[in-house]
Amino acid sequence: MSVNQREIGRRTLLGEIRRQQRVPRIDLSELTGISRATVTTITAELLREGLIEEVASDQSEKDSKRGRPKVDLKIRGAARLIAGAKISHKTVSLVLLDFEGRQLADHEADLESGVLSPEDMAEVLADMVEDLAAKAGMRRADVAGFGLGIAGIVDAPRGFVHWSPSLTSRNVQFGDVLEQALGLPVFLDNDANLVAMAEKSFGLGQGHSDFIVVTIESGVGMGIVINNEIYRGTRGCGAEFGHTKVQLEGALCRCGQRGCLEAYAADYALTREAMIASGEAGERRVEDILRAAKEGDEMSASIVNRAGRMFAMGLANIVNIFDPELIILAGEQMQASHLYAEDVIEGMRKLIVQVDKAPPEVVVHKWGNLMWARGAAAYALENVSENALLEMAENVA
């Protein structure tokens, strides 16, 4: 067997063991198409490296009288620790997972400001990961990788942030800044992509090879899964749903351009419009605007209704371009109903290309911030697993 075939075999078998959670050796050959002899050789290597372990089979007790007890293979949870975090407007949510993906600890902390320099943000995150690890009786140095979801335009493979509302600087090699501060591998991506990763790994996207997640928080984001892979675009700028244009020379968006969907549907857009319309100096809370709209205040209702119409237009554009099987609406604003009310979804249906088939299913998933952090950790876990296999190849070589 060539070195390349051996590496592919390791990756395939480790992935299958992770998917099955626990599985007999004999079944792995059938599930993967890899010969029994090769399965035996590679699983022995994975056991020796401590990435998997043997556990008593559910059938072991029944069969023990007939000979050697049967064993299953499973991922060894203690093999690696992985941290994941999601930066919100003024808070950071973190989770700590073991190599199996089980959550060991979580942590939430406030930020002094919603916008920090890359260096200050990195130092804050390093301290938070230290606090997170301490909750599980560990140190930051025990963590094998850190996944981070951040709003903005992110080139994930490079760890490069073109722009983020959470950072004072544009065009930052933020992954490198983070790695220097944390002293461990960092895997950075747009937060909406990591929600899509979470939906694919343990959410409503399980069993779907193609679906779209739209996130609604302080901004509007989108994660696209095509053929079980996150689509990011050639520059890392793909799926920027919030910055698609819905009005020529329209409202100013925080990205610096005008007419973006986010500039009408995001919470900062609602509070800004309410302040302009009322002529009052103080900024109103989104909750107050939504409540006033429900109570019949015409100005608030007008602002909320326009946000719904713009959002319906944006969803219709997604359907007309991708024709997805499933659209998942997720995020903090899913706690409110103004952007997924039936009249908004019906508005989307009226604007899509009409054919003799049902429109895509639209479902709501009310995620908390810790679930976003789990998406970041799932992304890091995928990369830490790959790094472990690369290290293994070097050790064997």
N, C-alpha and C positions, 0 to 999 in steps of 0.2 A: 504494500500500500504506500502511495506517495505521501510526502509530508503534507501537501495541500489536501489530499483526501482525508488524512487523519484529522486535520484541523476542522474540516467540514463535518466529519463524523462526530467530533467532540461537541461542536456547536449544536448539531442536530439533536444529539442524545441529551445534552444538558437542557436544551429547550423543551424537549418532549417530557423529560422527567419533571420539569417545572410545570408544564401544562397538566400532566396527569396527577400531580401532587404526590402520589405514591404508586409505584408500578413494579411488577415482577420483571426481572431481566428478560425472561423468555418472551414477554409481550412486546418489549422494545423493538425486537427484530421485525415483528409483524407491523408495528405502528410506523416504523421509519423506513423499512425496506433495506436496512443494513443487516448484513449476515450475522448469525449468532456468534460466530467466532470473533468477529470484529466488535460486536457489542460487549462481549466478555472482556476483551483486551482494553477497550476504551473506558468502560465503567470501572475497571480495576485502576486505571490511571486517575479517574475522577475521584475515586475513593481515597487513593494514596495522597492526592492533593488536598483532600478534606472538603471538596466542593459538594459531595453527596455523601449519604450514609445509608447503612442498612438498618431496616426496622422489621420487627416481626410482622408477618403477613396476617391479615384477618383470618386466613384459612389455616394459619400455622398450628393453632391449638387442635383443630379437627384432624390435621394430617400428621401431628407429631408422633402418634402411635405407630405410624407406618414407616418412620425413618427420620431423616434430618428435617428439623423445622424449616418451613419455607420463609423466605424473607422478601420484602419489597425494597425498592430503592426510592429515596426521596432527597430533595435538596437539604443540605445541612445548614440549618438556620444560623448557627454560630460562625459560619465560614467568613462572613463579611457583615459589617454594619453600614447602613446607607441613610443619609439625612436628606430631607427635601424641604423646601420652603417656598412660600408664595408671598410676594410683597403686595400689600394692598395700599390704599391711599396713605394711611398713617399707622398701619400695623403690619407685623410680620407673623405668619403662622408657619410652624415647623412640625415635622414628624420624623421619628426615627424608626427605621425598618430593619429587620434582620434579612438574611440572604434568601429566606423563603418568601419575604414580602409581608411578614407579620409585623404589625405596629407594636413597638416596644414603649414608646413615649411620645408625648406631644407637648408643644410649648407655644404660647402666644405672647407677644410683647408689643408695646407701643413704640412708634418712632417719634423722635423729637419734632421732626418736620416731615411733610409729605414729599419733599424734594431734598436730596442730599448729594454731595459730591461723590463720585465713584469710590474714592479712597475712604471717605467717612462711612458710606454705605457698607463697604467691604469689612471695615473694622467692627461695625455694629453687628453684621451677620456672623462674623467670627465669634464674637462674644455670645451671641444667641445660640449658635451651634454648641458651644462649650456648655451652656446652661441646659440645652436639650440633652446632651450626652450624659450630664451629671444626673438627670432624672432617672436614667437607666443604670446608674452606678458605673458609668464609663467616662472616658475623656475624649476630647475632640480628636486626639491623635489615634484613637481606636476606630474612627470612622473611615471607611474606604473610599467614599465618594459623596459629593454634595450636589443635589439637583436644585435649580432655582428657576422659578417662573416669575417673569417680570413683564409688565405691560410695555408695549412699544414695538419697534421694528428691530428684530433680532436675527442675526445670521448665526444660527445655532451651531453648525459645524465649526465655525471659527471662534465662537464665544464672543462675538462682536455685537455691540449695541449701537445701531445707527441713531436711534432716538428712543428715549423713554421718559414718560412724565415723572418718573421717580428719581431721575438723575439730572444734575445741573448741566452736564456736558453731553454733547452729541459726539458720535463716531468714536466710541470708547472700546478698547480691547478689554472689556469688563471681566471676561473669564480669567484673563491673566492677573488682573488686579485682585480678583477674589482668591485665586490659587495662592498668590503671594501672602495674602492676609490669613487664609485658613490653613495653609500648609497641607492641602489635600486636593485630589482631582475634583474639578468643578464641571458640571454639565448644565449649560444655560440655554433657556429657550423662552420664546414668547409664552405668556401664561395661558393663553387660549389654546395653544398647541398642546400644552401639558394637561389641560382639562380633557382634550380629545384623547390623549394618552391614557388618562385615568378611566374615561368612559370605555375605552377599548379593553383595558386590563381588568377592571372590576365594576364597570357601570353599565349603562343602558346600551352601550355599543357592542357588548359581548355578543358574538354570533353574527355580527354585521361586518362585512369586509369593506363597505363603502358607506360613510355617513358624514354628516356635518354637525359641528357643535357651534352654537352662537352664544357668546358670553356677554352678559350685560351687568356691568358694575359701574365704577366711576367712568369707564369708557365702554366701547362696544368692540368685541373681538370675535375671531372665528378660527376654529381648528377644522381642518379637512383631512379625513382618512380615506385614501384611495387604495384599494387592493391591500388592506391591512397596514398601510404605511402612512405616516404623517406627511402631508404635502406642504413644502415650505417655499417653493419657487427657487429660481436660480440664484437670486441675490438674498434669499432669506426674507423677502418682503411679500411673499405670497399670502393670500388669505387675510389681507388687511381690510376686513369688511367695514369696520368703523370709518375707514378713510376712503371708501367709495363715495362718489359724488352724487348727491341727490338734488342739488340746487346750484345752478350756475351763479358765480359771484355771491354765494349765500353767506350764512353765518360763519363767523371765525371759529375755526377748530383749534384746539390746543397744540396740534401738530404744526400750526403756522399757516395752513392753507384754509381755503373757504369752501363752504358748501358740502363738507363731509357729513355723512350720516350721523356720526358721533356728535357733531355740533348741534344736532336737534334732539337726539334720543338719549344721550348720556345724562347722568344726574347733574353734572355741572352746567349742562345746557339748559335744563329746566330751571335751576336756581338763577342763572344769569338772565333768562327771559323774564322771570318773575320780578327780578329787581329792576330791569329796564321798564317793564310795563307798569309797575307800581310807582316808580320814581323814588322808591325808598333806598336809603344808603346801605342798610344792613342786608346780608345775604340770608335768604330764607332756606329752611331745610326742605329736602325733597319730600319727606313725610308730610310736612305741613301743606305743601302744594297739592299733593295727591289727595289729602283729606279735604282740602278746600274745594277741589274739583268735584269730589263725590258729594259734597254738601251743597253744590249748585253755584259756586262762585264762577262767574262767567270767564273772568280773566284766567284763572287757574285751569278751568276746563278747556279753554282754547289752547293753552300751552301743552297740556297733556294730550289732547286730541291730535294736535299737529305732530307730536312725537310719535304717536301710534301710527298715523298715516305714513310718515317717513319710514318708520320701521317696517311697515307692511310692504312698502315699495322696495326696500332693501332686501327683504326675504324673497319677494317675487323675483328680483334680479338673480338671487342665488339659485332659485329653482330653474329659471330659464337658462342659466348657464350650465349648471351641473346635473339637473334632474335627479337629485339624490333620492334614495329610498327612505331615508330617515333624517330629520332635523331635530336636534336636541337643543333646547333653550336652557341655559344654565347660568348661575351667577347670583350675586347678592341681591340684585333687583328682582330676581324671581320671587323674593318674599312679597313684593308688590305685584299687582296684576295688570297694570296699565299697558304693558308691552306684550302680554300674551293673552289678553282678553279675546273672547271669541270674535268680536268685531274686527280686531286687528288681523287675526288669522283668516277671517273671511275676506278681508281686504286684500290679503296676499293671494288668496285663491282666485279672486276676480282679475288679478293682474298677471297671472301666469298664462303661458300658452295653453289653450284649451284643446285637449285631445280626449278620446273616448276611453280614458283610464282615470283611476282615482289619483288625486294629487298626493304628494309626499306626506307621510305621517309627520306631524309636529308634536313632540312631547316635551314636557317641562320637567327638569330635574333640579330641585332646590338644593344646591350644594352649599355647604358651609366652607369657610376658608381652609379648614384642615383637610378637606377632601381635595382641594386644589393642591395643597402641599403634598398629598399622597401621589398626585399625578406627577409632580416634580421628582418625588422619590422613586416612582416607577421608572421614569426616564433615566435617572441615575443608576438604578438597579440594572437596567438593560445594558448600560455602558460599563458598569463595574463587572458584570458577568463576562462581557467581551474581553475586558482587560485581564481578567483572571485566566481566561483561556489562552490569551496571548502570552502571559507569563508562564503558563504551563507548557506551551510549545517551546519557549526558550529554555526552560528547565530540562525538558526531555531532550532537546537538541544538544 
